[in-house]
Amino acid sequence: MDPLLAEAEAAAAKTPTPPSTPASETARSGRLWAISDIHLSFKGNREALEKLLPHPHDDLILCGDVGESAEHCRIAFTKVKECFGQVFWVPGNHELYTMPSDKEHGARGEAKYRECVEIAREYGILTPEDGYTLWEGEGGPCLIAPVFTLYDYSFRPDHVKLENALEWAREEDIEATDEHLLHPDPYPSRIEWCHALVEKTEKKLAEAVAAHPDVPLIIVGHWPLREDLVRLFKVARFSLWCGTKKTEDWHRKYNAKVVVSGHLHIRRTDWIDNTRFEEVSLGYPRQWHDCLERGLDINDLLREILPGPNTPPKEQPSTVWRPFG
């Protein structure tokens, strides 16, 4: 069972607190929304997606963990393109899975990622392999920068050595499904794949900032950029699979106005160094069941990225928990 299921109860208990790469074609005026972790392997989430309402003047960030199969990607991409103008997609760990039924002939590792990218392109959806988009809707202009980074097990206490990290997590019966289904091919390990991705992405981000020094970025990636954003109250040691310390300062280094991520299945907003961080997960059906009981649906759980909320006064908490949207 995915360890993040254990977070449902803890999350529900929280209540809200008051490139030399050329930019691609400019988007229309409107708002920018985001959602992640829609996990279409669950029937309840597929039914929820069907209720998504049209936003003909708005754009959408689909921030990873659509599902595990090409079919899941096509279901998601078909629906979101019916409802929004431009769509930006980044992979989560689930899109990268090679399921047991595909063990013999299915794509693995980087090939699985490339397969998802090609499907996205069939629908005109932008991915980390495309140029960054100059977005000029409400709250803009900004460059939308989809990124793919993975993780390298560095989100762990200082006293835990890398070679002991998996054993440390297993001491509390925690192990990500990734260890069995997310293959690093052609890289020797997920760590080396992560570091190659980080190096490639840093170069692209630096080129974007150099080419557009006065335009802030919206950095979009599935995994959190910072370890201090990973607060998993019931499965704390799952942090190993939640990012890399190599991205800790990207929000400052690359002039980010907003950083959008998913993966944790705990909706929250943080303000750090004048950058807004948005966790935009839907999650597994049981994790947003309380929302359904309140009469909310997937439309209420879309997160407005731009123009977005105002920065709170310094005397107010810098974290807002958003269990209900």
TORSEVEX-405858 format. One record per atom (N, C-alpha, C): y, x, z. Coordinates in steps of 0.05 Angstrom, whole numbers. Atoms other than C-alpha are relative to their C-alpha. Last residue first. Layout:
py/px/pz
Y/X/Z
...
***
This chain:
py/px/pz
-15/-3/24
475/-188/-30
23/19/2
-2/25/15
440/-218/30
19/3/-25
27/13/5
413/-156/64
2/-25/-17
-2/24/17
479/-119/52
-27/-14/-5
28/9/7
489/-65/105
2/-27/-14
3/29/-1
560/-38/103
-28/-6/-9
25/11/11
568/36/120
1/-30/3
2/-9/27
635/71/131
-25/-9/-14
25/-15/6
649/30/193
-1/8/-29
24/17/4
722/8/201
-24/17/-7
10/9/-26
777/51/231
-24/-18/-2
15/-21/-14
786/89/166
-12/-9/27
-17/-17/-16
807/26/129
-17/20/16
-9/11/-26
756/0/80
18/19/14
8/-19/-21
755/22/7
10/-10/27
-20/-20/-8
764/-39/-36
-12/19/21
-16/5/-25
704/-75/-64
20/22/4
12/-6/-26
680/-70/-137
18/-4/24
-18/-16/-16
719/-66/-202
-10/6/28
-29/-1/8
669/-46/-222
9/-28/-7
-7/-28/-2
602/-39/-186
29/4/-7
-23/-6/17
589/-113/-172
8/29/5
-22/-14/-14
519/-117/-142
23/6/-20
-13/-19/17
470/-169/-169
23/12/15
6/-27/-9
437/-202/-109
8/22/-20
-16/-7/-24
470/-269/-118
-5/28/9
-28/-1/8
444/-274/-189
18/7/24
-6/-27/10
374/-256/-165
29/3/-9
19/-10/20
371/-318/-122
9/26/-11
-10/-20/18
403/-345/-58
-21/7/-21
-9/12/25
387/-411/-25
11/20/-20
-29/7/-3
385/-382/46
11/-12/-26
-2/21/-20
309/-384/45
28/-9/5
9/25/12
310/-345/-20
3/-23/20
-21/9/18
351/-291/14
-7/-26/-13
-21/12/-16
302/-287/71
23/-10/-17
7/28/-5
247/-275/19
21/-14/17
-24/16/4
282/-212/-4
-6/-30/4
-23/-13/-11
233/-162/24
26/-15/-6
-2/5/-29
173/-208/15
25/13/12
-6/27/-8
185/-209/-60
3/-5/30
24/17/3
186/-133/-68
7/-28/10
23/-5/-18
254/-101/-76
-23/-18/-6
11/27/-6
321/-124/-105
-23/3/19
27/9/4
352/-55/-98
-3/-30/3
-1/26/13
426/-40/-107
-28/-12/-4
29/4/2
442/19/-61
-4/-29/-10
12/27/0
516/32/-74
-30/2/-4
28/-2/6
554/96/-56
-12/-28/3
16/23/-9
630/93/-58
-29/4/-10
19/10/20
665/160/-64
-16/-23/12
-14/17/19
727/176/-22
-17/-9/-23
-18/-17/15
690/233/13
15/-16/-22
2/-28/-8
634/186/34
19/16/-18
-23/-16/10
639/110/31
-1/28/12
-11/-21/-16
573/73/39
24/13/-14
-23/-13/12
546/7/13
11/21/19
-22/-10/-18
478/-20/31
22/12/-18
-26/2/12
417/-56/2
22/8/20
-18/8/-22
352/-31/31
28/0/-12
5/28/-5
295/-26/-20
16/-9/25
4/3/-29
300/50/-16
-7/-29/8
23/-14/-11
290/64/-91
-6/-8/29
19/20/-10
359/44/-115
-20/13/17
29/-8/-2
420/84/-136
-16/-24/10
18/23/-1
493/77/-158
-29/10/1
27/-9/5
546/130/-144
-19/-23/5
22/15/-12
618/107/-150
-26/14/-8
-13/23/-13
684/143/-164
-21/-17/15
12/26/1
648/208/-179
16/-21/15
-22/20/0
690/270/-194
-12/-29/-2
-3/13/27
633/316/-215
18/-25/1
-1/-20/21
633/366/-157
6/-13/-27
-25/-15/0
651/314/-105
3/18/-24
-21/20/1
596/263/-121
28/13/1
-7/9/27
549/319/-140
23/-20/0
-29/-1/4
551/350/-71
9/-10/-27
-15/8/-24
481/333/-45
30/-2/-6
-21/19/10
447/336/-114
20/-8/22
-15/-13/21
405/399/-99
22/-18/-11
-25/-10/-11
383/367/-34
18/13/-20
-1/-29/-3
331/328/-73
27/9/11
-21/-14/13
310/256/-73
-2/30/3
-25/15/4
270/201/-40
23/16/-12
1/9/28
197/223/-41
26/-14/-9
9/-22/18
200/266/22
2/-8/-30
-23/-14/12
241/211/56
-8/22/-19
0/5/28
176/173/66
24/13/-14
10/-23/14
176/208/133
-5/-5/-30
-20/-21/3
222/155/162
-10/24/-17
16/-20/14
174/98/150
18/25/-6
28/2/-7
198/46/199
-18/20/-13
5/2/-28
272/60/201
-29/-1/8
23/17/2
281/87/131
-11/-3/29
6/8/-27
350/116/132
-22/-21/-1
28/9/-2
360/155/68
-6/-5/30
2/27/8
435/159/56
-28/-12/3
-10/17/-21
441/223/96
1/-30/-7
20/5/-21
394/257/47
10/-19/21
-4/-13/-25
444/251/-10
-21/-8/20
-9/-28/3
438/237/-84
0/15/26
-25/-7/-13
395/175/-74
8/29/-4
4/-12/-26
339/166/-126
28/6/13
17/15/-18
346/117/-183
-1/11/28
27/-11/-2
406/147/-216
-17/-15/19
21/20/-3
475/124/-239
-27/14/-1
26/-14/2
536/168/-231
-21/-20/7
19/17/-14
600/128/-246
-27/13/-4
27/7/8
648/183/-265
-12/-22/17
21/-2/-19
723/191/-258
-27/-10/-11
15/25/0
768/203/-319
-23/2/21
-15/20/-15
823/255/-312
-15/-27/2
-7/-8/-28
782/316/-330
14/-21/16
-16/23/-10
749/283/-391
9/5/29
-11/15/24
719/340/-433
18/-23/8
-18/-18/15
710/386/-373
13/-14/-23
-25/-3/-16
682/329/-331
20/18/-14
-15/26/0
632/311/-385
26/2/15
-12/2/26
611/384/-396
16/-26/-2
-22/-19/1
598/391/-321
15/-2/-27
-22/10/-16
556/328/-321
25/18/-1
-12/22/14
514/353/-379
23/-13/15
-14/-10/24
502/421/-348
14/-23/-14
-25/-13/-9
485/390/-281
16/10/-23
-20/21/-6
436/343/-315
26/13/9
-9/13/25
395/399/-348
23/-20/6
-14/-21/15
391/439/-283
12/-12/-26
-26/-5/-13
372/377/-243
17/20/-16
-17/23/5
318/358/-293
28/4/12
-8/-1/29
288/427/-292
19/-23/-7
-19/-22/2
288/426/-215
10/4/-29
-25/7/-12
254/358/-214
21/21/-4
-12/20/18
200/379/-263
27/-8/11
-11/-15/23
187/441/-221
13/-18/-21
-22/-16/-9
180/399/-158
13/15/-23
-24/17/-1
137/348/-193
25/15/9
-3/17/-24
88/404/-207
24/-18/-3
21/-5/-19
60/449/-262
1/-18/24
-8/-18/-22
106/418/-314
-23/4/19
14/-26/2
76/388/-378
7/20/22
5/-13/26
58/341/-345
25/0/-18
-23/-16/9
87/321/-277
-2/12/-28
9/-27/8
39/263/-261
24/15/-12
-23/-13/13
61/202/-222
-7/29/-6
-5/12/26
-2/161/-206
23/12/-15
24/6/15
-37/194/-147
6/-9/-28
19/-22/-2
17/229/-107
-25/-4/-17
-6/-21/20
66/177/-133
-20/23/0
19/4/21
32/125/-89
4/20/-23
-8/16/23
73/155/-34
-22/-3/-21
3/-15/25
39/179/29
8/-18/-24
-19/5/21
52/157/100
-6/19/-23
12/17/21
-3/152/151
19/-8/-22
-7/28/-7
41/180/207
-10/-19/-22
4/2/-29
9/250/205
7/-29/9
26/13/-5
7/240/130
-7/-3/29
-3/28/5
82/255/126
-27/-15/6
-18/12/-20
74/322/161
3/-30/-5
15/3/-24
13/339/118
17/-13/22
18/23/4
54/327/56
-16/-6/25
-15/26/2
110/372/81
-19/-24/-3
11/18/-21
67/431/106
12/-29/-3
29/0/3
77/476/45
-14/-19/20
9/15/24
150/457/44
-30/-2/-2
1/-17/23
161/480/116
-11/-17/-24
24/6/16
179/428/168
1/17/-25
23/-14/-11
228/457/219
-26/-4/-15
0/-29/5
288/440/176
-25/14/11
-12/-16/-21
271/366/176
-2/30/-5
18/-3/-23
254/335/109
14/16/21
-11/19/-20
290/311/46
-19/0/24
-19/-14/-17
269/374/8
14/-18/20
9/-1/-28
206/342/-20
19/14/19
14/-26/-4
227/358/-92
-9/4/29
-2/-9/-28
252/292/-120
-16/25/3
25/-2/-16
263/259/-188
6/10/28
2/-24/-17
330/274/-224
-27/4/14
28/0/-8
344/226/-281
-5/26/14
13/-26/-5
418/211/-294
-29/-5/9
28/4/-9
459/154/-325
-14/27/3
17/-23/3
533/174/-329
-28/-6/11
26/8/-12
581/117/-341
-20/22/-6
23/-8/15
649/149/-353
-25/-9/14
20/-17/-13
705/110/-321
-20/9/-21
22/-12/15
768/74/-345
-18/18/17
2/-25/16
762/30/-309
27/12/-4
6/-23/-17
765/-20/-251
-3/26/-15
-14/2/-25
760/-80/-298
-9/23/18
-3/27/-11
732/-58/-365
16/1/26
-28/8/-4
745/8/-399
3/-29/8
0/29/-7
677/43/-397
28/-7/8
-26/5/-11
673/110/-433
3/-30/4
-17/20/12
598/118/-444
27/-2/15
-12/17/-21
559/181/-429
21/-18/-14
-26/-9/-9
518/208/-487
12/-20/20
-22/7/17
445/187/-489
26/12/10
2/-17/24
382/218/-459
23/-5/-19
-10/-27/-6
398/189/-390
-1/19/-24
18/-14/-19
389/120/-421
12/27/7
-6/-28/-4
430/69/-460
-15/12/23
-6/-6/-28
399/3/-481
4/30/3
-28/-9/-1
402/-16/-555
9/6/28
-17/22/-8
338/-58/-548
30/8/1
6/22/17
292/-11/-587
19/-24/6
-16/-3/25
328/45/-551
-5/-22/-20
-28/7/-6
300/22/-485
17/0/-25
0/29/-3
229/25/-514
29/-10/5
2/11/27
242/96/-538
0/-30/1
-26/-4/13
266/116/-468
-1/-13/-28
-19/20/-11
204/86/-436
27/2/-14
9/26/10
158/127/-481
19/-22/9
-10/2/28
199/189/-466
-8/-27/-13
-29/4/0
186/178/-392
11/-4/-28
-4/28/-9
112/170/-403
29/-7/1
7/17/23
112/235/-445
3/-30/8
-23/2/18
149/270/-389
-6/-18/-23
-23/-17/-6
93/254/-340
23/-4/-19
-3/-11/-27
32/221/-371
26/16/1
-19/-22/-1
20/176/-431
4/8/29
-28/6/-4
-43/134/-428
18/24/2
-15/-2/25
-110/153/-460
30/-5/4
12/-16/22
-160/168/-405
19/4/-23
6/-27/-8
-123/144/-343
-9/18/-23
-10/-17/22
-92/83/-374
-8/29/4
11/11/25
-131/33/-331
8/16/-24
28/-7/3
-117/77/-271
-12/-10/-26
18/16/-16
-42/70/-282
-29/7/-5
22/3/18
1/127/-307
-21/-15/15
28/1/-8
64/118/-267
-18/-1/-24
13/-25/7
132/141/-294
-30/0/7
2/-2/30
162/71/-296
-16/24/-8
20/18/10
145/66/-222
-3/0/-30
27/-12/-1
182/129/-202
-21/-18/-12
9/-4/-27
248/101/-226
-27/13/0
28/4/-10
276/110/-295
-1/3/30
12/-26/-9
349/100/-313
-28/-5/10
26/-1/-15
376/41/-354
-6/29/8
7/-27/-6
446/23/-378
-25/0/17
18/-5/-23
459/-44/-410
-6/29/2
13/-26/-1
517/-63/-455
-17/2/25
-8/-15/24
532/-137/-466
-15/27/-1
-22/-18/-2
495/-178/-414
6/14/-26
-19/8/-20
450/-239/-409
25/17/2
-8/28/5
404/-236/-469
24/-7/17
-16/-1/24
402/-160/-462
9/-28/-9
-26/-9/-8
379/-169/-390
19/2/-25
-16/19/-16
322/-214/-411
28/11/5
-6/24/16
294/-172/-468
18/-18/16
-21/-7/20
301/-107/-429
7/-25/-17
-26/-4/-13
263/-135/-369
22/4/-20
-8/26/-13
204/-164/-408
28/3/12
-9/19/21
202/-102/-452
8/-27/11
-26/-8/11
201/-55/-393
10/-19/-21
-21/5/-19
146/-94/-359
27/8/-10
-4/28/0
104/-93/-423
22/-8/21
-17/6/22
112/-18/-428
7/-30/-1
11/1/27
81/-14/-359
21/-4/-22
17/-23/6
95/6/-288
-8/2/-29
28/6/-2
154/-38/-269
-16/24/-9
5/25/13
229/-43/-271
-29/-9/3
22/16/-11
233/12/-220
-1/-28/-11
27/-10/-4
299/40/-243
-19/-19/14
2/-27/-13
374/27/-238
-28/7/8
27/6/-9
387/-28/-289
-11/26/11
16/-24/-6
462/-21/-296
-26/-10/11
19/-2/-22
494/-82/-328
-12/27/2
21/-20/5
554/-100/-371
-17/4/25
6/-20/-20
600/-161/-371
-22/19/-8
-21/-20/2
634/-206/-422
-5/24/18
-6/-10/28
574/-249/-438
21/21/-2
-26/-13/-6
549/-253/-366
10/11/-26
-16/-15/19
490/-301/-377
26/10/11
-19/16/16
449/-323/-317
15/18/-19
-25/-15/4
386/-290/-291
18/-15/-19
-23/15/-9
336/-344/-272
26/15/-3
-5/21/20
280/-313/-314
24/-17/8
-14/-11/23
286/-251/-270
7/-21/-20
-28/-3/-7
265/-291/-209
17/10/-23
-12/27/0
201/-314/-242
30/2/7
-3/9/28
184/-242/-258
13/-27/-2
-23/-14/11
201/-223/-186
3/-7/-30
-24/11/-11
154/-276/-158
25/13/-12
-5/25/14
98/-254/-205
27/-12/10
2/23/-19
101/-183/-177
9/-25/-15
29/5/-5
86/-129/-229
-4/-23/19
11/23/14
158/-140/-249
-30/-2/1
30/0/-4
184/-93/-196
-14/-24/-12
7/28/5
259/-111/-196
-30/-4/-2
25/6/-15
274/-44/-163
-7/-30/-3
23/-18/4
346/-40/-187
-25/-11/13
23/8/-16
409/-81/-196
-23/20/-6
24/-17/-2
478/-66/-222
-22/-14/17
19/8/-21
541/-101/-247
-24/19/1
25/-16/2
601/-78/-288
-17/-6/25
10/-12/-25
657/-127/-300
-26/15/-5
17/17/-16
694/-144/-364
-7/14/26
-11/6/-26
733/-112/-421
-19/-19/15
-20/21/-1
688/-89/-477
11/-2/28
10/27/-6
652/-22/-477
23/-20/0
-12/13/-23
678/41/-512
-11/-29/3
-19/21/7
630/74/-561
10/-14/25
8/18/21
597/138/-537
21/-23/-1
4/27/-10
631/193/-498
-8/-18/-23
-21/20/5
621/261/-530
-7/-27/12
12/24/11
575/311/-496
21/-21/-4
-3/-1/29
619/372/-486
-14/-23/-13
22/-19/7
608/321/-427
10/14/-24
-23/2/17
653/-130/167
6/28/-10
-23/-9/-14
584/-101/173
23/1/-19
-23/-14/12
529/-141/141
21/7/20
-20/19/10
468/-157/183
24/14/-11
-28/-9/2
407/-114/194
17/-23/-10
-13/1/-26
342/-146/218
29/9/-1
-9/28/-4
321/-160/146
14/-3/27
-24/5/17
320/-85/133
10/-28/5
-23/-14/-10
273/-72/191
25/-6/-15
-8/12/-26
225/-127/171
25/14/11
-10/27/3
222/-106/98
10/-11/26
-29/1/-5
217/-31/110
11/-29/0
-5/0/-28
142/-31/118
29/-2/7
5/27/-10
135/-51/45
6/-2/30
-25/14/-2
167/16/30
-3/-29/8
-12/-1/-27
102/50/48
26/-15/2
-24/-15/1
69/25/-17
14/0/27
-24/17/0
0/0/0
25/18/0
***
